[in-house]
Each structure stands twice: as structure tokens, then as C-alpha cells.
Amino acid sequence: MSTIKEIAKHANVSIGTVSNVVNKRAAVSPKRRERVMAAIRDLDYHPNQVARSLKTKQTRMLGMVVSDITNPFFPQMVRGAEDAALKHNYLLISFNTDDHIDREKHVISVLRNRRVDGLLLVVAASNGDFVHIRETQKSGLPIVCMDRLPDGIEVDSIAVDNLAGTRSCIEHLIAMGHKKIAFITGPMNLQTASERLLGYRQAMEQASLTPNPDLIRVGDFHVEAGYRMGREILAGSTRPTAIFVASNTLALGALRALSELGLRCPEDVAVAMFDDFPFADVFRPQLTAVAQPAYSIGYQGAELLIQRIEGSQKDPSPIRIRLKTELKIRESTARYRFSLP
């Protein structure tokens, strides 16, 4: 393996010049920089990051923990965080917890052992079991929570306005003539699920409509839960004219239930969802959605984390960034035209 001394000799420059080029610490003339870079390529030089981290006490690695990497929302978030990390010469390591709190604890422990410089976290569903997050904060490791926020913990965070996003879509359904609007969501111990349910209730009550408990279902954010809860509602005695589903994965399950029961969307039941799909235009009908800026959540989350690591963010109080959603009205929410029992 080549050394920095060999690079300096090959490029006919000082060891200090090579160090400045590799570490981007000081200005080096373009001509000398190119000679150093050519020597690095010729000798296949790779800096010893382990040795460097012992000296600087930084690994230039960020850990990212998400709850369900199979959900199309989260890969976009990871991509945004990765782009921001690379811009600042950090490496992003991502892990999936499958929404299991024990796995989240294990992954965070592994990342701490590997001495990552900071942590991006989408918390798993739990009953307020956040001791591991508090302990990580006490250790001095910077954390930015994204999308889902742990209740009762003062931490930097970036998410969307779930209430406003949900209200806008329910208001759209009501404007289309729907009054029997069902609602399917994830567990109430997640702030995303509880806020979206509250947004639904607020929009219904603002329109002087009383939410029907028989048309509200709470489960988890997986496809099978959407199918089960969607089938329960659609096969019940009070069939809705519209369904709002609080995530794209739940929506897939609800649409399967709709199809199996021989119902058409939007002719029989209108469907709208929170979250969008990267290729939403291939679905038929095209699905009305409350779109979250997933890439921006990841990108801005990583930017905030790096500011904490490098000390450019001086405010010691938790930074809370809330991004706007966008209601994308498509074919799945047609105007109500008929009467149901």
C-alpha cells in the first residue's frame, strides 16, 4: 500500500502539500494539485481513515436508521441524506429496523461502537421506550430525527406538517361531495399517525361532519394491514364513498381489498393517500396523494446534522424544521355522483 511519502516523491512536492491536497486544508496551486492527484491515481493511494480518525477523533461517517426501507418514501430520504453527506465529504451508512424497537436499539449501539460522527433517525413504533435515544444524546453524539419524532425528547428534527397536509386532502374530498369518508392509519404511538388522524377529524368537524367510528381503522403502516382494514371497512354495513389512507403502503393494501370485493375506484369508492409514489403516473387510476418532499427531508436533515458536528449551528436549543406537503389531485378522487345505502 502506498504511503503519503511515496506520493510526495512521485509528484515532486512536499509531504505537507500532499497532506493539504488530501485533507483539503489549505490552498494549493492548480498545477501542484494536479501533480498530486496524478500521483495518487498512479500509485492507487488510499488514505488510512482509521489512523486519521484516531488523530482527529472523527470518522467522517454518518449513521442513518430508517423504519422500513421497502416503503418507497424512505429510499428517497436516504438518497437526499447521502447527497448532502457526500457534498461535505462524509460517508453515509444506512440501516433498516423493520419498525422493531429492539432492532433499532441494536443498530444504534453498533453505530456508536463504530464511532459515527452523528445519527439520522426515523424512530420505530414503540410505547415511549426512548431510553436508548436519551443515552445517545448524553454521550454527546448529535442526533437529527426525521419524519417520525420521539415524544417528550428535545432533539433536532425535520418533518412535514401532517395536520395541514391531511386537512387539505379531506377538504378536497368533501368539496367533491363526499361525506362518508373512511380513514385508515398506523399506530397511535407514532406522531405521524396521530397527527394525520387529528387532521382528518379537524377537516370533518370544520365541515360540520361527524366522523363515524365504524369508518376509522388503526393498525400499522404495512401493506397487509391496509388490506385487512380496507376489507373490513368496505365489507361493513356502512360503506364509505371515499377512503383516505395515511401512507402509500397502506393504500396498496386498501386497493387490493377494493379490487377483491369487485369495487371500482373512483366510480364506487374514491381513494386518496398520504405519501406519493415515485412513478405514480403508471397507476390506473392515478392516485390522489399528499406528497411529502422525502428527498428534501433527508438532504436538510443531513445538512443540519453536519452543522451540529462541525459547530456551525450555534443555537443550543433543538432546531425544528417543518416542510410543506403538496396535494396532488389525480383520477382516484372523482366527484360523488350517486347514493349509497
C-alpha contacts under 8 A as a table, 3 or more apart, distances in Angstrom:
res1	aa1	res2	aa2	distance
1	M	45	Y	7.08
2	S	6	E	6.42
2	S	7	I	7.37
2	S	43	L	6.36
2	S	44	D	7.10
2	S	45	Y	5.40
2	S	46	H	7.64
3	T	6	E	5.26
3	T	7	I	6.46
3	T	45	Y	7.07
4	I	7	I	5.02
4	I	8	A	6.25
4	I	15	I	6.65
4	I	18	V	6.92
4	I	19	S	7.61
5	K	8	A	5.16
5	K	9	K	6.34
5	K	15	I	6.02
6	E	9	K	5.10
6	E	10	H	6.06
7	I	10	H	5.09
7	I	11	A	6.09
7	I	15	I	7.98
7	I	18	V	7.22
7	I	36	V	7.00
7	I	39	A	5.74
7	I	40	I	6.38
7	I	43	L	7.38
7	I	45	Y	7.79
8	A	11	A	5.24
8	A	12	N	5.76
8	A	13	V	5.06
8	A	14	S	5.55
8	A	15	I	5.30
8	A	17	T	7.78
8	A	18	V	6.11
8	A	36	V	7.29
9	K	12	N	4.96
9	K	13	V	6.53
9	K	14	S	7.70
10	H	13	V	8.00
10	H	39	A	5.99
11	A	35	R	5.39
11	A	36	V	5.46
11	A	38	A	7.70
11	A	39	A	5.70
13	V	17	T	6.41
13	V	18	V	7.28
13	V	32	R	7.55
13	V	36	V	7.80
14	S	17	T	5.23
14	S	18	V	6.64
15	I	18	V	5.17
15	I	19	S	6.22
16	G	19	S	4.98
16	G	20	N	6.15
17	T	20	N	5.08
17	T	21	V	6.28
17	T	28	V	7.17
18	V	21	V	5.16
18	V	22	V	6.11
18	V	36	V	6.30
19	S	22	V	5.15
19	S	23	N	5.86
19	S	24	K	7.92
19	S	25	R	7.99
20	N	23	N	5.29
20	N	24	K	5.33
20	N	25	R	5.05
20	N	26	A	5.46
20	N	27	A	7.49
20	N	28	V	7.29
21	V	24	K	5.10
21	V	25	R	7.16
21	V	26	A	7.53
21	V	28	V	6.93
21	V	33	R	6.42
21	V	36	V	7.37
24	K	27	A	7.76
28	V	32	R	6.62
28	V	33	R	6.01
29	S	32	R	5.41
29	S	33	R	6.04
30	P	33	R	5.00
30	P	34	E	6.09
31	K	34	E	5.32
31	K	35	R	6.46
32	R	35	R	5.05
32	R	36	V	6.23
33	R	36	V	5.14
33	R	37	M	6.14
34	E	37	M	5.01
34	E	38	A	6.00
35	R	38	A	5.09
35	R	39	A	6.23
36	V	39	A	5.10
36	V	40	I	6.20
37	M	40	I	4.99
37	M	41	R	6.28
38	A	41	R	5.14
38	A	42	D	6.05
39	A	42	D	4.94
39	A	43	L	5.97
40	I	43	L	5.41
40	I	44	D	5.63
40	I	45	Y	5.01
40	I	46	H	7.88
41	R	44	D	5.01
41	R	45	Y	6.76
48	N	51	A	5.52
48	N	52	R	6.29
49	Q	52	R	4.89
49	Q	53	S	5.93
49	Q	59	T	7.15
50	V	53	S	5.19
50	V	54	L	6.50
50	V	59	T	7.45
51	A	54	L	5.28
51	A	55	K	6.69
52	R	55	K	5.21
52	R	56	T	6.12
52	R	57	K	7.96
52	R	58	Q	7.97
52	R	59	T	7.90
53	S	56	T	5.07
53	S	57	K	4.99
53	S	58	Q	4.88
53	S	59	T	5.00
54	L	57	K	5.27
54	L	58	Q	7.42
58	Q	61	M	7.99
58	Q	115	R	7.73
58	Q	116	V	7.66
58	Q	117	D	6.21
59	T	115	R	6.72
59	T	116	V	6.11
59	T	117	D	6.32
60	R	89	N	7.27
60	R	90	Y	4.85
60	R	91	L	6.32
60	R	116	V	7.12
60	R	117	D	6.21
61	M	90	Y	5.42
61	M	91	L	4.67
61	M	92	L	5.82
61	M	93	I	7.14
61	M	116	V	5.04
61	M	117	D	5.79
61	M	118	G	7.48
62	L	85	A	7.70
62	L	90	Y	6.82
62	L	91	L	6.12
62	L	92	L	4.83
62	L	93	I	6.14
62	L	116	V	5.40
62	L	117	D	5.73
62	L	118	G	5.18
62	L	119	L	5.90
62	L	120	L	7.50
63	G	92	L	5.95
63	G	93	I	4.94
63	G	94	S	5.93
63	G	95	F	7.86
63	G	111	L	6.38
63	G	116	V	6.17
63	G	117	D	7.88
63	G	118	G	6.34
63	G	119	L	4.81
63	G	120	L	6.11
64	M	78	V	7.80
64	M	92	L	6.93
64	M	93	I	5.96
64	M	94	S	4.48
64	M	95	F	6.21
64	M	119	L	5.83
64	M	120	L	4.54
64	M	121	L	5.87
65	V	94	S	5.73
65	V	95	F	4.85
65	V	96	N	5.91
65	V	97	T	7.13
65	V	104	E	7.53
65	V	107	V	7.68
65	V	108	I	7.84
65	V	119	L	7.76
65	V	120	L	6.24
65	V	121	L	4.92
65	V	122	V	5.99
65	V	123	V	7.82
66	V	69	I	6.61
66	V	74	F	7.06
66	V	94	S	7.54
66	V	95	F	6.32
66	V	96	N	5.11
66	V	97	T	6.34
66	V	121	L	6.30
66	V	122	V	4.82
66	V	123	V	7.07
66	V	124	A	7.93
67	S	96	N	5.71
67	S	97	T	5.04
67	S	98	D	5.33
67	S	99	D	4.60
67	S	100	H	7.71
67	S	122	V	5.98
67	S	123	V	6.50
67	S	124	A	5.55
68	D	71	N	5.70
68	D	74	F	7.08
68	D	96	N	6.01
68	D	97	T	6.58
68	D	98	D	5.04
68	D	99	D	6.26
69	I	72	P	7.35
69	I	74	F	5.74
69	I	75	P	6.32
69	I	96	N	5.93
69	I	98	D	7.68
70	T	74	F	7.67
70	T	75	P	7.97
71	N	74	F	5.92
71	N	75	P	7.54
71	N	248	N	7.89
71	N	249	T	6.60
72	P	75	P	5.95
72	P	76	Q	7.06
72	P	277	F	6.63
72	P	278	P	7.37
73	F	76	Q	5.76
73	F	77	M	6.71
73	F	275	D	7.14
73	F	276	D	7.64
73	F	277	F	7.51
73	F	294	A	6.26
74	F	77	M	4.92
74	F	78	V	6.19
74	F	294	A	7.17
75	P	78	V	4.96
75	P	79	R	6.11
76	Q	79	R	5.06
76	Q	80	G	6.38
76	Q	294	A	5.64
76	Q	295	Y	5.07
76	Q	298	G	7.70
77	M	80	G	5.21
77	M	81	A	6.35
77	M	294	A	4.83
77	M	295	Y	4.60
77	M	296	S	7.20
77	M	297	I	6.18
77	M	298	G	4.35
77	M	299	Y	7.32
78	V	81	A	5.13
78	V	82	E	6.00
78	V	94	S	7.58
78	V	295	Y	7.44
78	V	298	G	5.93
79	R	82	E	5.05
79	R	83	D	6.20
79	R	295	Y	6.53
79	R	298	G	7.12
79	R	299	Y	7.83
80	G	83	D	5.27
80	G	84	A	6.39
80	G	294	A	7.73
80	G	295	Y	4.48
80	G	296	S	6.17
80	G	297	I	7.28
80	G	298	G	4.60
80	G	299	Y	4.17
80	G	300	Q	7.88
81	A	84	A	5.22
81	A	85	A	6.08
81	A	92	L	7.65
81	A	295	Y	7.57
81	A	297	I	7.97
81	A	298	G	4.29
81	A	299	Y	4.33
81	A	300	Q	7.40
81	A	301	G	6.81
81	A	302	A	5.14
81	A	303	E	7.90
82	E	85	A	5.04
82	E	86	L	6.12
82	E	91	L	7.56
82	E	92	L	5.80
82	E	298	G	7.90
82	E	299	Y	7.40
82	E	302	A	7.87
83	D	86	L	5.28
83	D	87	K	6.22
83	D	299	Y	6.85
84	A	87	K	5.16
84	A	88	H	6.70
84	A	299	Y	5.35
84	A	300	Q	7.69
84	A	302	A	6.00
84	A	303	E	6.16
85	A	88	H	5.38
85	A	89	N	6.24
85	A	90	Y	4.79
85	A	91	L	6.22
85	A	92	L	6.46
85	A	302	A	6.36
85	A	303	E	7.47
85	A	306	I	7.90
86	L	89	N	4.72
86	L	90	Y	5.23
86	L	91	L	6.35
86	L	92	L	7.91
87	K	90	Y	7.49
95	F	107	V	7.18
97	T	100	H	5.62
97	T	101	I	7.46
97	T	103	R	5.45
97	T	104	E	5.46
97	T	107	V	7.78
97	T	124	A	7.21
98	D	103	R	7.85
98	D	124	A	7.89
99	D	104	E	7.82
99	D	123	V	7.76
99	D	124	A	4.49
99	D	125	A	6.05
100	H	103	R	5.41
100	H	104	E	6.35
100	H	124	A	5.82
100	H	125	A	6.98
101	I	104	E	4.90
101	I	105	K	6.27
101	I	123	V	7.96
101	I	124	A	5.46
101	I	125	A	6.70
101	I	126	S	6.27
102	D	105	K	5.15
102	D	106	H	6.34
103	R	106	H	5.04
103	R	107	V	6.10
104	E	107	V	5.17
104	E	108	I	6.15
104	E	123	V	7.67
104	E	124	A	6.94
105	K	108	I	5.31
105	K	109	S	6.20
105	K	132	H	6.37
106	H	109	S	5.11
106	H	110	V	6.27
107	V	110	V	5.06
107	V	111	L	6.24
108	I	111	L	5.06
108	I	112	R	6.15
109	S	112	R	5.12
109	S	113	N	6.19
110	V	113	N	5.05
110	V	114	R	6.23
111	L	114	R	4.98
111	L	115	R	6.34
111	L	116	V	5.96
112	R	115	R	4.97
112	R	116	V	6.14
113	N	116	V	7.94
116	V	119	L	7.39
117	D	141	L	6.76
117	D	142	P	7.44
117	D	309	I	6.79
118	G	141	L	5.70
118	G	142	P	4.93
118	G	143	I	5.98
118	G	305	L	6.57
118	G	306	I	7.66
118	G	309	I	6.87
119	L	141	L	7.35
119	L	142	P	6.27
119	L	143	I	4.75
119	L	144	V	6.39
119	L	305	L	7.49
120	L	143	I	5.92
120	L	144	V	5.04
120	L	145	C	5.90
120	L	146	M	7.05
120	L	301	G	7.19
120	L	302	A	7.15
120	L	305	L	7.54
121	L	143	I	7.17
121	L	144	V	6.27
121	L	145	C	4.73
121	L	146	M	6.00
122	V	145	C	5.90
122	V	146	M	5.33
122	V	147	D	6.35
122	V	148	R	5.68
122	V	149	L	7.56
123	V	145	C	7.49
123	V	148	R	6.01
123	V	149	L	6.92
123	V	150	P	6.85
125	A	187	P	7.39
125	A	189	N	6.54
125	A	190	L	6.00
126	S	129	D	5.96
126	S	189	N	6.56
126	S	190	L	7.77
127	N	189	N	6.37
128	G	150	P	7.56
128	G	151	D	7.02
128	G	189	N	7.60
129	D	132	H	7.89
130	F	133	I	5.27
130	F	134	R	6.48
130	F	150	P	7.28
131	V	134	R	5.13
131	V	135	E	6.14
132	H	135	E	5.09
132	H	136	T	6.14
133	I	136	T	5.05
133	I	137	Q	6.24
134	R	137	Q	5.07
134	R	138	K	6.22
134	R	153	I	7.63
135	E	138	K	5.01
135	E	139	S	6.31
136	T	139	S	5.14
136	T	140	G	6.90
136	T	141	L	6.08
137	Q	140	G	5.38
137	Q	141	L	5.69
137	Q	142	P	6.65
137	Q	143	I	7.10
138	K	141	L	7.54
142	P	305	L	6.76
142	P	308	R	6.59
142	P	309	I	6.73
143	I	155	V	6.91
143	I	156	D	6.69
143	I	305	L	6.82
144	V	155	V	6.62
144	V	156	D	4.84
144	V	157	S	5.16
144	V	158	I	7.43
144	V	301	G	6.42
144	V	302	A	7.93
144	V	304	L	7.49
144	V	305	L	6.10
145	C	148	R	6.91
145	C	149	L	6.09
145	C	150	P	7.93
145	C	155	V	7.04
145	C	156	D	6.28
145	C	157	S	4.58
145	C	158	I	6.49
145	C	301	G	7.82
146	M	149	L	6.73
146	M	157	S	5.61
146	M	158	I	4.96
146	M	159	A	5.63
146	M	297	I	6.99
146	M	298	G	7.58
146	M	301	G	6.90
147	D	157	S	7.97
147	D	158	I	6.40
147	D	159	A	4.42
147	D	160	V	6.93
147	D	192	T	7.43
147	D	297	I	7.63
148	R	159	A	7.16
148	R	190	L	6.79
148	R	191	Q	6.30
148	R	192	T	6.01
149	L	157	S	7.17
149	L	190	L	7.69
149	L	191	Q	6.44
149	L	192	T	7.99
150	P	153	I	5.99
150	P	190	L	7.95
150	P	191	Q	7.77
151	D	191	Q	7.59
154	E	318	P	6.14
155	V	318	P	5.20
155	V	319	I	7.40
156	D	318	P	4.66
156	D	319	I	4.74
156	D	320	R	5.83
157	S	301	G	7.36
157	S	318	P	7.60
157	S	319	I	6.35
157	S	320	R	5.00
157	S	321	I	6.24
158	I	297	I	6.31
158	I	300	Q	7.62
158	I	301	G	6.15
158	I	320	R	5.95
158	I	321	I	4.64
158	I	322	R	5.86
158	I	323	L	7.63
159	A	297	I	6.59
159	A	321	I	6.48
159	A	322	R	5.14
159	A	323	L	6.22
160	V	292	Q	7.08
160	V	322	R	4.88
160	V	323	L	4.55
160	V	324	K	5.77
160	V	325	T	6.58
161	D	164	A	5.61
161	D	165	G	6.20
161	D	322	R	6.05
161	D	323	L	6.42
161	D	324	K	6.05
161	D	325	T	6.96
162	N	165	G	5.16
162	N	166	T	6.08
162	N	192	T	6.60
162	N	195	E	5.82
162	N	196	R	5.53
162	N	199	G	7.33
163	L	166	T	5.38
163	L	167	R	6.07
163	L	195	E	5.50
163	L	196	R	5.49
163	L	198	L	6.65
163	L	199	G	4.36
163	L	200	Y	7.87
164	A	167	R	5.10
164	A	168	S	6.14
164	A	199	G	6.62
165	G	168	S	5.37
165	G	169	C	6.70
165	G	196	R	8.00
165	G	199	G	7.76
165	G	274	F	7.98
165	G	290	V	6.21
165	G	324	K	7.67
165	G	325	T	5.68
165	G	326	E	7.22
165	G	327	L	7.25
166	T	169	C	5.35
166	T	170	I	6.29
166	T	196	R	5.69
166	T	199	G	5.28
166	T	200	Y	6.11
166	T	274	F	7.21
166	T	290	V	7.20
167	R	170	I	5.20
167	R	171	E	5.94
167	R	199	G	4.94
167	R	200	Y	5.79
167	R	202	Q	7.02
167	R	203	A	5.23
168	S	171	E	5.16
168	S	172	H	6.25
168	S	203	A	7.92
168	S	327	L	7.06
169	C	172	H	4.95
169	C	173	L	6.37
169	C	272	A	7.55
169	C	289	A	7.80
169	C	290	V	6.90
169	C	327	L	6.60
170	I	173	L	5.04
170	I	174	I	6.20
170	I	200	Y	6.31
170	I	203	A	6.15
170	I	204	M	7.39
170	I	244	F	7.54
171	E	174	I	5.05
171	E	175	A	6.06
171	E	203	A	6.08
171	E	204	M	7.82
172	H	175	A	5.01
172	H	176	M	6.30
173	L	176	M	5.03
173	L	177	G	6.75
173	L	178	H	5.67
173	L	181	I	7.98
173	L	242	A	7.45
173	L	333	T	7.04
174	I	177	G	5.18
174	I	178	H	4.81
174	I	179	K	6.19
174	I	207	A	7.86
175	A	178	H	7.20
176	M	333	T	7.84
176	M	334	A	6.99
176	M	335	R	4.54
176	M	336	Y	6.07
177	G	335	R	6.13
177	G	336	Y	5.12
177	G	337	R	7.98
178	H	181	I	6.57
178	H	241	T	6.22
178	H	242	A	6.58
178	H	335	R	7.64
178	H	336	Y	5.83
179	K	209	L	7.05
179	K	241	T	7.38
180	K	212	N	7.92
180	K	239	R	7.77
180	K	240	P	4.80
180	K	241	T	5.52
180	K	242	A	6.56
181	I	211	P	7.92
181	I	215	L	7.21
181	I	240	P	5.60
181	I	241	T	6.24
181	I	242	A	4.83
181	I	243	I	5.50
181	I	244	F	7.07
182	A	212	N	7.95
182	A	215	L	4.56
182	A	216	I	5.78
182	A	233	I	7.66
182	A	240	P	5.95
182	A	242	A	6.24
182	A	243	I	4.55
182	A	244	F	6.08
183	F	197	L	7.66
183	F	200	Y	7.68
183	F	215	L	6.28
183	F	216	I	4.84
183	F	217	R	6.37
183	F	243	I	5.85
183	F	244	F	4.98
183	F	245	V	5.91
183	F	246	A	7.55
184	I	216	I	5.99
184	I	217	R	4.90
184	I	218	V	6.09
184	I	219	G	7.85
184	I	226	G	7.28
184	I	229	M	7.09
184	I	230	G	7.50
184	I	243	I	7.61
184	I	244	F	6.47
184	I	245	V	4.83
184	I	246	A	6.02
184	I	250	L	7.65
185	T	193	A	5.93
185	T	196	R	7.88
185	T	197	L	7.28
185	T	217	R	6.43
185	T	218	V	5.09
185	T	219	G	6.31
185	T	220	D	7.00
185	T	221	F	7.03
185	T	245	V	6.22
185	T	246	A	4.84
185	T	247	S	7.30
185	T	250	L	7.63
186	G	190	L	7.61
186	G	193	A	5.30
186	G	218	V	5.48
186	G	219	G	4.81
186	G	220	D	4.09
186	G	221	F	4.96
186	G	246	A	7.19
187	P	190	L	5.87
187	P	193	A	6.16
187	P	194	S	7.66
187	P	218	V	6.05
187	P	219	G	5.46
187	P	220	D	5.34
187	P	221	F	7.70
188	M	191	Q	6.95
188	M	193	A	5.69
188	M	194	S	5.10
188	M	218	V	7.45
189	N	193	A	7.71
189	N	194	S	7.32
190	L	193	A	5.52
190	L	194	S	6.43
191	Q	194	S	5.11
191	Q	195	E	5.83
192	T	195	E	5.37
192	T	196	R	6.20
193	A	196	R	5.28
193	A	197	L	6.26
193	A	246	A	7.13
194	S	197	L	5.16
194	S	198	L	6.18
195	E	198	L	4.99
195	E	199	G	6.16
196	R	199	G	4.98
196	R	200	Y	6.30
196	R	246	A	6.87
197	L	200	Y	5.07
197	L	201	R	6.32
198	L	201	R	5.08
198	L	202	Q	6.08
199	G	202	Q	5.11
199	G	203	A	6.21
200	Y	203	A	5.33
200	Y	204	M	6.23
201	R	204	M	5.17
201	R	205	E	6.03
201	R	211	P	6.60
202	Q	205	E	5.22
202	Q	206	Q	5.96
203	A	206	Q	5.10
203	A	207	A	6.41
204	M	207	A	5.26
204	M	208	S	6.40
204	M	209	L	4.95
204	M	210	T	6.44
204	M	211	P	6.51
205	E	208	S	4.78
205	E	209	L	5.19
205	E	210	T	6.13
205	E	211	P	7.65
206	Q	209	L	7.39
211	P	215	L	7.73
212	N	215	L	5.45
212	N	216	I	6.99
213	P	216	I	5.30
214	D	217	R	7.88
214	D	233	I	7.50
214	D	238	T	7.61
215	L	233	I	6.13
215	L	238	T	7.77
215	L	240	P	7.30
217	R	229	M	6.25
219	G	225	A	6.19
219	G	229	M	7.74
220	D	225	A	6.12
221	F	225	A	6.86
221	F	226	G	7.47
221	F	247	S	6.75
221	F	249	T	6.53
221	F	250	L	5.85
222	H	225	A	5.44
222	H	226	G	6.57
222	H	249	T	5.69
222	H	250	L	5.76
222	H	253	G	8.00
223	V	226	G	5.12
223	V	227	Y	6.34
223	V	249	T	4.96
223	V	250	L	4.92
223	V	251	A	7.37
223	V	252	L	6.04
223	V	253	G	4.62
223	V	254	A	7.96
224	E	227	Y	5.03
224	E	228	R	6.15
224	E	250	L	7.55
224	E	253	G	5.77
225	A	228	R	5.12
225	A	229	M	5.98
225	A	250	L	6.61
225	A	253	G	6.91
226	G	229	M	5.34
226	G	230	G	5.67
226	G	249	T	7.32
226	G	250	L	4.08
226	G	251	A	6.22
226	G	252	L	7.00
226	G	253	G	4.26
226	G	254	A	4.91
227	Y	230	G	5.13
227	Y	231	R	6.00
227	Y	250	L	7.24
227	Y	252	L	7.54
227	Y	253	G	3.79
227	Y	254	A	4.62
227	Y	255	L	7.38
227	Y	256	R	6.27
227	Y	257	A	5.32
228	R	231	R	5.29
228	R	232	E	6.30
228	R	253	G	7.48
228	R	254	A	7.64
228	R	257	A	7.49
229	M	232	E	5.07
229	M	233	I	6.31
229	M	254	A	7.33
230	G	233	I	5.29
230	G	234	L	6.07
230	G	253	G	7.24
230	G	254	A	4.62
230	G	255	L	7.84
230	G	257	A	5.94
230	G	258	L	7.40
231	R	234	L	5.15
231	R	235	A	5.82
231	R	254	A	7.07
231	R	257	A	5.09
231	R	258	L	7.12
231	R	261	L	7.90
232	E	235	A	5.44
232	E	236	G	5.99
233	I	236	G	5.16
233	I	238	T	7.72
233	I	239	R	6.65
233	I	240	P	7.69
234	L	238	T	7.94
234	L	239	R	5.44
234	L	240	P	7.09
234	L	257	A	7.95
234	L	258	L	7.28
234	L	261	L	7.96
235	A	239	R	7.01
235	A	261	L	7.83
236	G	239	R	6.06
238	T	341	P	7.35
239	R	340	L	7.54
239	R	341	P	7.70
240	P	243	I	6.87
240	P	269	V	7.00
241	T	268	D	6.92
241	T	269	V	4.89
241	T	270	A	6.28
241	T	336	Y	7.33
241	T	340	L	7.70
242	A	269	V	5.09
242	A	270	A	4.34
242	A	271	V	5.71
242	A	272	A	7.91
242	A	333	T	7.79
243	I	269	V	7.18
243	I	270	A	6.22
243	I	271	V	4.95
243	I	272	A	6.38
244	F	271	V	6.01
244	F	272	A	4.89
244	F	273	M	5.45
244	F	274	F	7.84
245	V	248	N	7.44
245	V	250	L	6.28
245	V	251	A	5.56
245	V	254	A	7.90
245	V	271	V	7.61
245	V	272	A	6.28
245	V	273	M	4.56
245	V	274	F	6.37
246	A	250	L	6.94
246	A	251	A	7.65
246	A	273	M	5.66
246	A	274	F	4.81
246	A	275	D	7.68
247	S	250	L	5.32
247	S	251	A	6.24
247	S	273	M	5.91
247	S	274	F	4.76
247	S	275	D	5.51
248	N	251	A	4.88
248	N	252	L	6.42
248	N	273	M	6.19
248	N	274	F	6.32
248	N	275	D	5.39
248	N	276	D	6.33
248	N	277	F	7.18
249	T	252	L	5.27
249	T	253	G	6.77
250	L	253	G	5.25
250	L	254	A	6.26
251	A	254	A	4.99
251	A	255	L	6.07
251	A	272	A	7.94
251	A	273	M	6.32
252	L	255	L	5.22
252	L	256	R	6.37
253	G	256	R	5.15
253	G	257	A	6.44
254	A	257	A	5.09
254	A	258	L	6.22
255	L	258	L	4.91
255	L	259	S	6.21
256	R	259	S	5.13
256	R	260	E	6.20
257	A	260	E	5.15
257	A	261	L	6.25
258	L	261	L	5.38
258	L	262	G	6.55
258	L	263	L	5.33
258	L	264	R	7.01
258	L	265	C	7.85
259	S	262	G	5.19
259	S	263	L	5.73
259	S	264	R	6.93
260	E	263	L	7.59
263	L	268	D	5.91
263	L	269	V	7.23
264	R	267	E	5.45
264	R	268	D	5.12
264	R	269	V	6.53
265	C	268	D	5.81
265	C	269	V	5.27
265	C	270	A	5.57
265	C	271	V	6.87
265	C	285	P	7.06
265	C	332	S	6.04
266	P	269	V	5.06
266	P	270	A	4.31
266	P	271	V	6.84
266	P	285	P	7.71
266	P	331	E	7.37
266	P	332	S	5.02
266	P	333	T	5.89
266	P	334	A	5.73
267	E	270	A	7.10
267	E	334	A	7.35
270	A	332	S	5.58
270	A	333	T	4.70
270	A	334	A	6.39
271	V	287	L	7.16
271	V	288	T	7.16
271	V	332	S	5.52
271	V	333	T	5.87
272	A	287	L	6.38
272	A	288	T	4.92
272	A	289	A	5.62
272	A	332	S	6.83
272	A	333	T	6.68
273	M	276	D	7.54
273	M	287	L	7.65
273	M	288	T	6.56
273	M	289	A	4.84
273	M	290	V	6.31
274	F	289	A	5.58
274	F	290	V	4.66
274	F	291	A	6.67
275	D	289	A	6.09
275	D	290	V	5.44
275	D	291	A	4.89
275	D	292	Q	5.82
276	D	280	A	6.89
276	D	289	A	5.55
276	D	290	V	6.55
276	D	291	A	4.97
276	D	292	Q	7.11
277	F	280	A	4.87
279	F	282	V	5.99
279	F	283	F	7.90
280	A	283	F	5.75
280	A	286	Q	6.42
280	A	287	L	6.86
281	D	284	R	7.85
281	D	286	Q	5.73
282	V	286	Q	7.08
283	F	286	Q	4.97
283	F	287	L	7.00
284	R	287	L	7.61
285	P	331	E	5.49
285	P	332	S	5.53
286	Q	330	R	5.61
286	Q	331	E	5.12
286	Q	332	S	5.95
287	L	329	I	7.64
287	L	330	R	5.58
287	L	331	E	6.15
287	L	332	S	5.01
287	L	333	T	7.71
288	T	327	L	7.60
288	T	328	K	5.60
288	T	329	I	4.67
288	T	330	R	4.61
288	T	331	E	6.72
288	T	332	S	5.79
288	T	333	T	6.43
289	A	327	L	5.96
289	A	328	K	5.30
289	A	329	I	6.69
289	A	330	R	7.86
290	V	325	T	6.33
290	V	326	E	5.62
290	V	327	L	4.54
290	V	328	K	6.22
291	A	325	T	5.59
291	A	326	E	5.10
291	A	327	L	6.16
291	A	328	K	6.87
292	Q	324	K	7.52
292	Q	325	T	5.06
292	Q	326	E	6.80
293	P	296	S	5.33
293	P	297	I	6.25
293	P	323	L	7.58
293	P	324	K	7.84
293	P	325	T	6.87
294	A	297	I	5.12
294	A	298	G	6.47
295	Y	298	G	5.31
295	Y	299	Y	6.08
296	S	299	Y	4.91
296	S	300	Q	5.73
296	S	301	G	7.98
297	I	300	Q	5.46
297	I	301	G	5.81
297	I	323	L	7.86
298	G	301	G	5.06
298	G	302	A	6.19
299	Y	302	A	5.34
299	Y	303	E	6.24
300	Q	303	E	4.91
300	Q	304	L	6.09
301	G	304	L	5.22
301	G	305	L	6.21
302	A	305	L	4.97
302	A	306	I	6.13
303	E	306	I	5.24
303	E	307	Q	6.24
304	L	307	Q	5.06
304	L	308	R	6.40
304	L	313	Q	7.77
305	L	308	R	5.14
305	L	309	I	6.29
306	I	309	I	4.89
306	I	310	E	6.00
307	Q	310	E	5.29
307	Q	311	G	5.75
307	Q	312	S	5.00
307	Q	313	Q	5.16
308	R	311	G	5.12
308	R	312	S	6.51
308	R	313	Q	5.49
308	R	314	K	7.93
310	E	313	Q	7.95
311	G	314	K	6.47
315	D	318	P	7.79
315	D	319	I	7.96
329	I	333	T	7.42
330	R	333	T	6.68
331	E	334	A	6.44
